[in-house]
Amino acid sequence: MKNSSNAPLSAATLHILLALASEDLHGYGIIQEIARQSQGSYRLGPGTLYDNLKKLMDQKLVIDVPRSALPKDEERRFYRMTSAGREVLKEEVDRLRDVIATAQSRLRERRPRNA
């Protein structure tokens, strides 16, 4: 599933998908994982998290982990990235890789201005 608008992902969406890339997490776990992955430079509040999770679920990029897959005593809601979410994340990583390559190239080739 392509990123429907081909627009860059928002920072919140990118960080949520990255947090869910390797494991299912509950809301607070997502917040903690984002802080860990960004070395504390990006913090997501609960309102932003749950607004974005709702959008991601509406787009079928993230789903609820079925209750039957959780331990019986687990009461928190866990989230899982779908294969469509993984594809959107992969496309965004590829886009960012291209942006970085262009930036590195431009930084190397300093051209004098014709005045």
Secondary structure, DSSP 8 states (H G I E B T S, - for coil): ---TT-----HHHHHHHHHHSSS-EEHHHHHHHHHHHTTTS----HHHHHHHHHHHHHTTSEEE--GGGS-TT--S-EEEE-HHHHHHHHHHHHHHHHHHHHHHHHHH-------
